[in-house]
Amino acid sequence: MNSTEYSADRRDIQFVQKELFPMDQLADLEAFKDFSPDDFAMVVSEGIQFAETVFGSINVSGDQEGTHLVDGKVVTAKGFAEAWKAYSESGWMGMNNDPKWGGQGLPRGITVGVQEALFGANPALYVTAMLTSGSAGLITTFGDDEQNQLFSTKMISGEWGGTMCLSEPNAGSAVGDITTSAKKSEDGSHYKIKGTKQWISGGDHDMAENIIHLVLARIEGAPPGPKGISLFIVPKRRLDDQGNPAEDNDVTTVRVEHKLGIKASPTCVLEFGTNDDCHGYLLEGEQRGLAQMFKLMNEARLTVAYQGLGSGSGAYRNALAYARERVQGIPIEQGKDQSAPRASIVLHPDVRRDLMTMKAIVEGVRGLIYGVSYYGDMAHFGPEETKGYYSDLVDILTPVAKNAGADNGYEVVRLGIQVLGGVGYTEEFPLAQTLRDTKIASIYEGTTGIQALDLVTRKLTLRGGEMYQTLLKEFNTLTPDQAKTATTRQAIESWQEHVESLSATVASLGNLATELGPREGVFNATEVTVFFGDVCSAYYLLKSAVIAEQRLEELLGSAEADREKARENEEARFYFNKVKTAEHYTYQILPRGWAVAAKVRSRNFAALDALLEE
């Protein structure tokens, strides 16, 4: 590991997938019967290696070169097309896709280990690949056999790219306001699509010979608002009788957006039907588009969380390596003794606190995100009697995980720049680019505020709050008596106090909405979602600490292992730090939840009264 190259945290990923969650047992489920635990381990290991060596090697150069629109066609950065081809031919594009149409059919709880690394190594490239496999998955779910044969198989193989086209210049998150239209052709074989779509990741590029757009549009005569929207398959190039790309389909790339980060990602403005001859093919049925697209959106929201995690993990490892290398200053315990040997900055308390905060956030978020991925596998493929339980956990934790990954990942990168000091603010070190690249995660697939609204106005109220009660049941599986040391026992007790505070805060939000109105009820929704993320992250870290204490007892004969004994054994060091990480999060990060609770209790809504609109 060094301070200028990306590397994934293999050891912690292994811990989460094998010890924190019983993911090896996924191989016992019917859906994954063709895999063994060894297969799972090999996939993650090889995927991380691919991410580091192939995707990672062109991340900086891609940022420097960017993408360009030349004669109406997007030209990607040098090496991107070759990396795309290698990715596709190695089978990574179809990791989670249906084997019936050429996918690998792997569990998401396993492939998240690869996806974290791909996003950490090169988010600009991976976002286009991620949307391609996701769009193909949407067609396999809602399309007929002919559509899957024509489109999904080529997307899963990586021969063709894929996008989702929701936003328009005047309709972003308010998807029901879209104006893109669809008119059925006279012979009924297709629809004529007409409209403009904006912020389309992978909207055009030279990495694939065709691009399949999934376009939301309103059929003539359909009602206004979200319920009147349908979803269409719109290829960049139409297909001939053999299913091969032929003539252009009246899809025009207007421009490539000039962005703060992910500059090598071809984010496009697309015009459909400039010449009134853009052919689209209805997916499943009329006026079902929003429900169909939300399946992909929910998957993408969790996948975007992987981006924040991958970036944050890489930034922590870069900063830790630099802090160990960089010699600066005298240890504070040496006072003003100028003859004292200079110390690596990793020994200075302020730097050490920043590094530990980075580590704790990353590992807490990893537990949360991998957990939701594992719960998703169990909700879809696990025993019938537990599907409802895991489905509730996925539903309530998806907006929490998206925000925790995106926002906390960005915060970790910011702290990493602080650890590096002046050099962190230069492009010679990777964190400046990582900071720019990571910011988009809190905007992608619904902003932080929109995720918070989803949590507060939907997930916490559906079925009388049953989803939250399911989450509390999950929390109740962690108790102080599971700890082997007083320190961890006290940390769990402290965390339980925060769970009680969160529950009281959730109840307060409901009271505000009832007594004062919906605006007041959602005023602090974003911060309450942060509170959720912190409580959940602490939960997974403390569960990890309980496991780590058991391992320390096995390795060293005592769960109360001191620093010197743990230092002598690599595995003991890992587990010792697991315990300390949970402790740090509980007492140094989790307490910010008290401030959120105080804000909600204050019932102060000055921002709603201010004359900002004047």
Secondary structure, DSSP 8 states (H G I E B T S, - for coil): --SSS----HHHHHHIIIIIS-GGGGGGSGGGTT--HHHHHHHHHHHHHHIIIIIGGGHHHHHHH--EEETTEEE--TTHHHHHHHHHHTTGGGTTS-GGGT-----HHHHHHHHHHHHHH-HHHHHHHHHHHHHHHHHHHHS-HHHIIIIIHHHHTTSEEEEEE--BTTBSS-GGG---EEEE-TTSS-EEEEEEEEEEETSS-SSSSEEEEEEEEEETT--SSGGGEEEEEEESEEE-TTS-EEEE-SEEEEEE---SS-TTS-EEEEEE-TTS--EEEE-SSTT-HHHHHHHHHHHHHHHHHHHHHHHHHHHHHHHHHHHHH-B-S--GGGTT-TTS---BGGGSHHHHHHHHHHHHHHHHHHHHHHHHHHHHHHHHHS-HHHHHHHHHHHHHHHHHHHHHHHHHHHHHHHHHHHHHGGGGGSTTSTHHHHHHHHGGGGTTTS-HHHHHHIIIIIITTGGGGHHHHHHHHHHTT--GGG-SSHHHHHHHHHHHHHHHHHHHHHHHHHHHHHHT-HHHHHTTHHHHHHHHHHHHHHHHHHHHHHHHHHHHHHHHS-TT--HHHHHT-HHHHHHHHHHHHHHHIIIIITTHHHHHHHHHHHT--HHHHS-TT-
